[in-house]
């Protein structure tokens, strides 16, 4: 039987080899050579993942030196083929139109893997980690650390062709990922809201564009498809005690600016409001009483918005922001159109704009 199977595989008579393996399995299912020739058949018919699993099982379950050496050689051949296929696919991806456009690859939370509408697990599955590690040539520990378990995370900044290839590989492995060009982020028009002139029946906002030109935008609340909210840290110089009681000057977070975006993709517009920039004493009243506390008035503004639109809210900015800090210097300058009074420019304003833009583009796609 072994000689016949070996000959069938050698002559590429794969159907005959498959029939002989089934016959052998019925008579001698525990023979390690059965698994070895099954792995060889799978390797020859391009079922590489199945072949690799069988070769690895042979290494775990066998002590025969010849079989172990053959299994290791089989695994080496599979890895070489996979690397060659990957290199060819990457070369093709790098040759497409706009392949060199600066882009961002984002991986969404994979902690709650949904299968047939049911959440199967709240932890990262071993097969998800293994797939991620294989795509990016990482060890299992590093892959686990880089996979987001709660909110989305930037994984890489680089050329469009390459990142789009990786996005496709992740999708095939059921890892939610999103890739976008920086030029598409810059194309989103952001208006900084001064105040609402009216909330209903039609919303009217007084605002200004990125060039500082004032104007008004009227819209129906049904046009709002998404809201994005976040807190931006405000840093101040403080005096603290250092070593040996010496005074040192440090930059610490002393407060947070509240920001809320309304997405109107039908107009390719984002309306950006900030509690430190909103002109509470102008436009439509936010409270039935003469309230002077800006925090209360800001909360009332958000309450009014929530009563007028049922659009989903994206509130994971804080988690996203911490991981995005290391990538911000790799990106070209992006204006957030957010004129918060700061002692010095802050990357956090740009990171919020990036987060909101990614939410906008992901929903639009």
C-alpha positions in Angstrom: 0.0 0.0 0.0 2.8 2.4 0.9 4.6 1.8 -2.3 1.4 2.4 -4.3 0.6 5.7 -2.5 4.2 6.9 -2.9 4.1 6.2 -6.6 0.7 7.9 -7.1 2.0 11.1 -5.4 5.2 11.0 -7.4 3.3 10.7 -10.7 0.7 13.3 -9.6 -2.1 10.8 -9.7 -3.6 12.6 -6.7 -7.1 11.0 -6.9 -5.6 7.6 -6.8 -3.4 8.6 -3.9 -6.5 9.9 -2.0 -8.4 6.6 -2.5 -5.5 4.5 -1.4 -5.1 6.7 1.8 -8.7 6.1 2.7 -8.3 2.4 2.3 -5.2 2.4 4.4 -7.0 4.5 7.1 -9.7 1.8 7.4 -7.1 -1.0 8.0 -4.4 0.8 9.9 -5.5 4.2 11.1 -2.8 4.7 13.7 0.2 4.1 11.4 2.3 7.3 11.5 3.2 6.8 7.8 -0.5 7.3 7.0 -0.3 10.9 8.4 3.0 11.5 6.6 1.7 10.6 3.2 -1.5 12.5 3.8 0.7 15.6 4.6 2.7 15.0 1.4 -0.5 14.8 -0.7 -1.9 18.0 0.9 1.4 19.7 0.2 1.4 18.7 -3.4 -2.2 19.8 -3.9 -1.6 23.3 -2.3 -3.4 22.6 0.9 -0.4 24.0 2.8 -2.0 24.8 6.2 -3.5 21.3 6.5 -0.1 19.8 5.4 1.8 21.9 8.0 -0.6 20.7 10.8 0.0 17.1 9.9 3.8 17.6 9.7 3.7 19.2 13.2 1.6 16.4 14.6 4.2 13.9 13.4 6.9 15.9 15.2 4.8 15.8 18.4 3.7 12.1 18.2 6.6 10.3 16.6 10.1 9.3 17.6 11.2 7.7 14.4 14.2 9.7 13.2 13.5 9.4 9.5 9.9 10.5 9.8 10.9 13.4 12.0 13.5 14.6 9.5 11.0 14.3 6.6 8.4 16.2 8.6 10.8 19.0 9.4 11.8 19.2 5.7 8.1 19.3 4.7 7.5 22.2 7.1 10.6 24.1 5.7 9.3 23.6 2.2 5.9 24.9 3.1 7.4 28.0 4.8 9.6 28.7 1.8 6.6 28.5 -0.5 4.5 30.7 1.7 7.3 33.3 1.9 7.8 33.3 -1.8 4.0 33.6 -2.4 3.9 36.5 0.1 6.8 38.3 -1.5 5.2 38.0 -5.0 1.9 39.2 -3.7 3.6 42.2 -2.0 5.5 43.0 -5.1 2.3 43.1 -7.1 0.5 45.2 -4.4 3.4 47.7 -4.5 2.9 48.1 -8.3 -0.7 49.2 -8.3 -1.9 52.8 -8.9 -1.4 55.1 -5.9 0.7 52.3 -4.3 3.1 54.9 -2.7 0.3 57.1 -1.1 0.9 57.5 2.6 -1.7 55.4 4.4 -2.9 54.1 7.8 -3.7 50.5 8.7 -6.1 50.2 11.6 -7.1 47.0 13.4 -10.5 47.0 15.1 -11.2 45.2 18.4 -11.1 41.4 18.0 -11.9 40.5 21.6 -15.6 39.7 20.8 -15.5 37.5 17.8 -19.0 37.2 16.4 -20.1 34.0 14.7 -23.6 33.5 13.4 -24.7 36.5 15.4 -23.5 35.1 18.7 -20.5 36.4 20.7 -18.3 33.3 21.1 -15.5 34.7 23.3 -14.4 37.7 25.2 -10.7 36.9 24.9 -8.4 36.7 22.0 -8.7 33.3 20.4 -5.4 31.3 19.8 -6.2 30.9 16.1 -6.7 34.7 15.7 -3.3 35.3 17.4 -1.7 32.7 15.3 -3.1 34.2 12.1 -2.0 37.7 13.0 1.5 36.5 13.9 1.8 34.6 10.6 0.7 37.7 8.5 3.3 40.0 10.1 6.0 37.4 11.0 5.6 37.9 14.7 6.0 35.6 17.7 2.8 34.7 19.6 3.5 37.0 22.5 4.2 40.1 20.4 1.1 39.3 18.3 -1.1 39.1 21.4 0.2 42.5 22.6 -0.4 44.2 19.3 -3.9 42.9 18.8 -6.5 45.4 20.3 -8.9 43.7 22.6 -11.1 46.7 23.4 -10.9 49.6 20.8 -9.4 50.1 17.4 -5.6 50.7 17.1 -3.3 51.9 14.4 -1.0 49.1 13.5 1.1 50.6 10.7 1.7 53.8 8.7 3.1 53.3 5.2 2.5 53.1 1.5 -1.1 52.3 0.3 -0.2 49.2 -1.8 1.5 47.4 1.0 -1.0 48.2 3.7 -3.9 47.4 1.5 -2.4 44.0 0.9 -2.1 43.4 4.7 -5.7 44.6 5.2 -6.9 42.0 2.7 -4.8 39.3 4.5 -6.3 40.3 7.9 -9.9 40.2 6.5 -9.3 36.7 5.1 -8.2 35.7 8.6 -11.4 37.2 10.1 -9.5 40.0 11.8 -11.4 43.3 11.3 -9.1 45.8 9.7 -9.4 49.1 7.8 -6.9 50.9 5.6 -7.2 54.5 4.3 -5.1 57.0 2.5 -4.0 60.2 4.3 -5.2 62.1 1.3 -8.7 60.9 2.0 -8.5 62.0 5.6 -7.4 65.5 4.4 -10.3 65.6 2.0 -12.9 65.6 4.8 -14.0 69.2 5.4 -14.2 70.1 9.1 -16.1 73.1 10.4 -15.5 74.5 13.9 -18.8 75.2 15.4 -19.3 78.6 17.1 -22.8 78.0 18.3 -26.2 76.6 17.2 -28.5 79.3 16.0 -31.4 76.8 15.9 -31.9 73.1 16.9 -35.3 72.4 15.3 -37.2 71.9 13.2 -34.0 72.5 11.2 -30.5 72.7 12.7 -28.5 75.8 11.9 -24.9 76.2 13.1 -22.7 79.2 12.9 -19.2 78.0 12.2 -16.0 78.6 10.3 -13.9 76.5 7.9 -10.3 75.5 8.1 -9.3 78.8 6.5 -11.1 80.7 9.3 -13.9 81.9 7.0 -17.2 82.3 9.0 -20.5 81.0 7.7 -23.7 79.1 8.5 -24.7 75.5 7.8 -28.3 74.3 8.0 -29.1 70.6 8.1 -31.7 68.0 9.0 -30.8 65.8 11.9 -31.5 62.7 9.7 -28.3 63.6 7.9 -26.2 62.9 11.0 -25.0 59.3 10.7 -22.5 59.2 13.5 -21.2 61.1 16.5 -17.6 61.1 17.9 -16.7 62.3 21.3 -13.5 62.7 23.2 -11.5 64.4 25.9 -8.2 66.2 25.0 -5.7 66.7 27.7 -4.7 70.3 28.6 -1.0 70.4 29.7 0.3 73.1 32.0 3.8 73.8 33.5 3.8 73.0 37.2 6.5 73.3 39.8 7.3 70.0 41.7 9.9 68.8 44.1 12.7 66.8 42.5 15.7 64.9 43.9 17.2 66.4 47.1 14.3 68.8 47.4 15.1 70.8 44.4 12.3 72.5 42.5 11.7 71.2 38.9 9.3 72.4 36.2 7.2 69.6 34.7 4.4 69.5 32.2 1.3 67.8 33.6 -2.3 67.3 32.6 -4.4 69.9 34.5 -7.7 69.6 32.6 -9.5 68.2 29.6 -11.2 69.9 26.6 -14.4 68.2 25.6 -14.9 67.7 21.9 -18.0 66.4 20.0 -18.2 65.7 16.2 -21.3 65.3 14.0 -20.7 63.5 10.8 -22.7 64.5 7.7 -21.2 62.2 5.0 -23.8 63.1 2.5 -22.1 66.5 2.4 -18.6 65.2 3.2 -18.7 67.4 6.2 -17.8 67.1 9.9 -19.1 69.7 12.4 -16.7 69.9 15.4 -17.8 71.5 18.7 -15.5 72.1 21.7 -16.6 73.1 25.2 -13.7 75.7 25.3 -14.7 77.3 22.0 -18.5 77.1 22.0 -20.1 80.6 22.4 -22.8 79.8 25.0 -24.3 83.2 25.3 -25.1 83.3 21.6 -27.7 81.5 19.5 -30.3 79.0 20.7 -30.7 78.8 24.5 -29.2 75.6 26.0 -30.9 75.9 29.4 -34.3 77.2 30.6 -32.5 79.2 33.2 -29.7 81.8 33.0 -26.9 79.3 33.6 -23.3 80.6 33.6 -21.5 77.4 34.3 -19.9 76.3 31.0 -19.6 72.7 32.0 -23.4 72.5 32.7 -24.1 74.3 29.5 -21.9 71.9 27.5 -23.6 68.9 29.0 -27.0 70.5 28.1 -25.7 70.9 24.5 -24.9 67.2 24.3 -28.3 66.4 25.8 -30.1 68.5 23.2 -28.1 66.7 20.4 -28.9 63.3 21.9 -32.6 64.1 21.9 -32.5 65.1 18.2 -30.5 62.3 16.7 -30.2 58.6 17.4 -27.0 58.2 15.4 -24.4 55.9 17.0 -21.7 57.4 19.2 -18.0 56.5 19.1 -16.5 57.0 22.5 -13.2 55.0 22.5 -11.0 57.9 21.7 -8.9 57.7 24.9 -7.8 54.1 24.3 -7.1 54.8 20.7 -5.2 58.0 21.5 -2.6 56.4 23.8 -1.6 53.9 21.1 -1.7 56.4 18.3 0.9 58.8 19.9 3.8 56.7 18.6 2.6 57.0 15.0 1.7 60.7 14.8 5.2 61.8 13.8 5.1 59.4 10.8 2.2 61.2 9.3 2.3 64.4 7.2 0.8 67.5 8.9 -3.0 67.2 9.3 -5.0 70.2 10.5 -7.7 69.4 13.1 -9.4 72.8 12.7 -9.5 73.1 16.5 -8.2 76.3 18.0 -7.9 75.4 21.6 -5.9 77.9 23.6 -2.7 76.1 24.5 0.8 77.2 25.6 2.2 75.0 22.8 0.7 72.8 20.0 -0.5 69.3 21.1 -0.5 66.1 19.2 -3.7 65.2 21.0 -5.8 67.6 18.8 -4.4 65.9 15.6 -5.0 62.4 17.1 -8.7 63.2 17.8 -9.1 64.5 14.2 -7.4 61.3 13.0 -9.7 59.1 15.1 -12.9 60.9 14.0 -11.8 60.8 10.4 -11.1 57.1 10.6 -14.6 56.5 12.1 -16.0 58.7 9.3 -14.2 56.8 6.5 -14.8 53.4 7.9 -18.6 54.0 8.1 -18.6 55.5 4.6 -16.9 52.5 3.2 
